[in-house]
Protein backbone atom coordinates (compact mmCIF):
# COMPACT_ATOMS: atom_id res chain seq x y z
CA UNK A 1 0.00 0.00 0.00
CA UNK A 2 1.26 3.47 -0.86
CA UNK A 3 0.92 5.33 2.44
CA UNK A 4 2.11 8.58 0.88
CA UNK A 5 -1.38 8.98 -0.63
CA UNK A 6 -2.63 9.52 2.93
CA UNK A 7 -0.16 12.26 3.90
CA UNK A 8 -1.39 15.80 3.29
CA UNK A 9 0.95 18.77 2.81
CA UNK A 10 0.02 21.92 4.74
CA UNK A 11 2.12 24.93 3.69
CA UNK A 12 3.20 27.54 6.25
CA UNK A 13 2.20 25.50 9.32
CA UNK A 14 2.94 25.95 12.18
CA UNK A 15 4.73 29.01 10.79
CA UNK A 16 5.64 30.55 7.45
CA UNK A 17 8.17 28.53 5.46
CA UNK A 18 7.35 25.14 7.03
CA UNK A 19 5.68 22.47 4.88
CA UNK A 20 3.83 20.38 7.47
CA UNK A 21 3.18 16.70 6.76
CA UNK A 22 -0.34 16.03 8.08
CA UNK A 23 -0.94 12.37 8.97
CA UNK A 24 -4.62 12.75 9.90
CA UNK A 25 -5.86 11.39 6.54
CA UNK A 26 -3.84 8.22 7.25
CA UNK A 27 -5.32 7.98 10.75
CA UNK A 28 -8.80 8.46 9.31
CA UNK A 29 -8.53 5.55 6.87
CA UNK A 30 -8.77 2.18 8.64
CA UNK A 31 -6.92 0.28 5.92
CA UNK A 32 -4.02 2.76 5.81
CA UNK A 33 -3.93 3.04 9.61
CA UNK A 34 -3.79 -0.75 10.09
CA UNK A 35 -1.21 -1.15 7.33
CA UNK A 36 0.99 1.52 8.91
CA UNK A 37 0.68 -0.07 12.37
CA UNK A 38 1.55 -3.51 11.00
CA UNK A 39 4.47 -2.09 9.00
CA UNK A 40 5.87 -0.30 12.06
CA UNK A 41 5.57 -3.51 14.06
CA UNK A 42 7.26 -5.57 11.32
CA UNK A 43 10.10 -3.03 11.23
CA UNK A 44 11.11 -3.91 14.78
CA UNK A 45 12.61 -7.18 13.52
CA UNK A 46 11.95 -9.38 16.54
CA UNK A 47 13.81 -7.19 19.05
CA UNK A 48 12.92 -7.65 22.70
CA UNK A 49 11.26 -4.45 23.93
CA UNK A 50 10.38 -3.58 27.54
CA UNK A 51 8.95 -0.09 26.98
CA UNK A 52 7.57 1.83 24.02
CA UNK A 53 7.81 5.61 24.19
CA UNK A 54 5.29 7.77 22.38
CA UNK A 55 6.42 11.35 21.82
CA UNK A 56 3.80 14.07 22.30
CA UNK A 57 1.53 14.30 20.60
CA UNK A 58 1.32 12.43 17.33
CA UNK A 59 3.59 9.68 18.65
CA UNK A 60 0.69 8.73 20.92
CA UNK A 61 -1.34 7.37 17.99
CA UNK A 62 0.81 4.31 17.28
CA UNK A 63 3.07 3.84 20.31
CA UNK A 64 0.36 2.29 22.58
CA UNK A 65 -0.62 -0.11 19.77
CA UNK A 66 3.01 -1.15 19.36
CA UNK A 67 3.37 -1.57 23.13
CA UNK A 68 0.31 -3.81 23.24
CA UNK A 69 1.56 -6.01 20.41
CA UNK A 70 5.06 -6.21 21.91
CA UNK A 71 3.73 -6.94 25.41
CA UNK A 72 5.63 -3.87 26.60
CA UNK A 73 4.77 -0.88 28.74
CA UNK A 74 3.81 2.43 27.17
CA UNK A 75 5.61 5.60 28.29
CA UNK A 76 4.46 9.07 27.23
CA UNK A 77 7.10 11.75 26.73
CA UNK A 78 5.44 15.12 26.99
CA UNK A 79 6.17 18.80 26.69
CA UNK A 80 7.05 20.93 29.71
CA UNK A 81 4.53 20.90 32.54
CA UNK A 82 2.19 18.19 31.22
CA UNK A 83 3.22 15.25 33.44
CA UNK A 84 1.92 15.12 37.03
CA UNK A 85 4.76 13.26 38.78
CA UNK A 86 8.51 13.87 39.25
CA UNK A 87 10.20 14.29 35.87
CA UNK A 88 13.52 14.34 34.08
CA UNK A 89 13.84 17.08 31.42
CA UNK A 90 15.73 17.62 28.19
CA UNK A 91 15.84 20.84 26.14
CA UNK A 92 16.07 20.43 22.37
CA UNK A 93 15.99 22.37 19.10
CA UNK A 94 13.21 22.14 16.56
CA UNK A 95 13.40 23.25 12.96
CA UNK A 96 11.38 26.28 14.13
CA UNK A 97 12.51 26.96 17.74
CA UNK A 98 13.35 25.22 21.02
CA UNK A 99 11.29 23.23 23.51
CA UNK A 100 11.57 21.01 26.58
CA UNK A 101 10.52 17.36 26.87
CA UNK A 102 9.80 15.52 30.10
CA UNK A 103 9.50 11.91 31.20
CA UNK A 104 8.45 10.54 34.58
CA UNK A 105 11.58 9.64 36.51
CA UNK A 106 10.23 6.15 37.32
CA UNK A 107 9.01 5.24 33.82
CA UNK A 108 12.25 3.61 32.60
CA UNK A 109 14.26 1.20 34.73
CA UNK A 110 17.97 0.54 34.41
CA UNK A 111 18.51 -1.91 31.54
CA UNK A 112 15.04 -1.47 29.97
CA UNK A 113 15.09 -2.01 26.22
CA UNK A 114 13.21 0.91 24.71
CA UNK A 115 11.52 1.57 21.37
CA UNK A 116 10.94 5.25 20.63
CA UNK A 117 8.08 6.18 18.32
CA UNK A 118 7.13 9.53 16.79
CA UNK A 119 5.32 10.53 13.63
CA UNK A 120 8.10 12.47 11.86
CA UNK A 121 11.89 12.54 11.89
CA UNK A 122 12.81 16.07 10.80
CA UNK A 123 15.97 17.69 12.20
CA UNK A 124 16.35 14.91 14.77
CA UNK A 125 16.28 17.23 17.78
CA UNK A 126 13.16 15.76 19.35
CA UNK A 127 14.22 12.15 18.91
CA UNK A 128 17.74 12.91 20.14
CA UNK A 129 16.27 14.52 23.28
CA UNK A 130 14.10 11.46 23.92
CA UNK A 131 17.11 9.16 23.50
CA UNK A 132 18.99 11.27 26.07
CA UNK A 133 16.06 11.00 28.49
CA UNK A 134 16.01 7.20 28.14
CA UNK A 135 19.76 7.00 28.72
CA UNK A 136 19.62 9.37 31.74
CA UNK A 137 17.23 6.87 33.33
CA UNK A 138 19.47 3.89 32.50
CA UNK A 139 17.50 2.50 29.57
CA UNK A 140 18.86 1.29 26.24
CA UNK A 141 17.38 2.66 23.01
CA UNK A 142 16.79 -0.36 20.77
CA UNK A 143 15.25 1.55 17.87
CA UNK A 144 13.68 4.84 16.81
CA UNK A 145 10.49 4.41 14.77
CA UNK A 146 8.85 7.04 12.55
CA UNK A 147 5.94 7.13 10.14
CA UNK A 148 7.90 9.45 7.90
CA UNK A 149 11.32 10.99 7.57
CA UNK A 150 12.21 14.32 5.99
CA UNK A 151 15.53 13.21 4.51
CA UNK A 152 16.55 16.71 3.35
CA UNK A 153 16.75 17.87 7.00
CA UNK A 154 19.36 15.19 7.84
CA UNK A 155 17.83 14.26 11.20
CA UNK A 156 19.41 10.83 10.93
CA UNK A 157 22.81 12.40 11.61
CA UNK A 158 21.83 13.22 15.21
CA UNK A 159 20.67 9.62 15.66
CA UNK A 160 23.61 7.91 13.97
CA UNK A 161 24.28 5.56 16.90
CA UNK A 162 20.69 4.23 16.87
CA UNK A 163 18.74 1.95 14.57
CA UNK A 164 16.09 3.94 12.69
CA UNK A 165 12.97 2.66 10.96
CA UNK A 166 10.93 5.11 8.85
CA UNK A 167 8.02 3.98 6.68
CA UNK A 168 8.07 6.95 4.28
CA UNK A 169 10.84 9.25 3.07
CA UNK A 170 10.49 12.78 1.73
Secondary structure as GFF3:
##gff-version 3
##sequence-region A 1 170
A	DSSP	three_ten_helix	3	6	.	.	.	ID=ss1
A	DSSP	beta_strand	8	11	.	.	.	ID=ss2
A	DSSP	beta_strand	19	22	.	.	.	ID=ss3
A	DSSP	alpha_helix	24	28	.	.	.	ID=ss4
A	DSSP	alpha_helix	30	42	.	.	.	ID=ss5
A	DSSP	beta_strand	51	55	.	.	.	ID=ss6
A	DSSP	alpha_helix	60	70	.	.	.	ID=ss7
A	DSSP	beta_strand	73	79	.	.	.	ID=ss8
A	DSSP	beta_strand	87	94	.	.	.	ID=ss9
A	DSSP	beta_strand	97	104	.	.	.	ID=ss10
A	DSSP	beta_strand	113	121	.	.	.	ID=ss11
A	DSSP	alpha_helix	125	136	.	.	.	ID=ss12
A	DSSP	beta_strand	140	149	.	.	.	ID=ss13
A	DSSP	three_ten_helix	151	153	.	.	.	ID=ss14
A	DSSP	three_ten_helix	155	159	.	.	.	ID=ss15
A	DSSP	beta_strand	164	169	.	.	.	ID=ss16
###
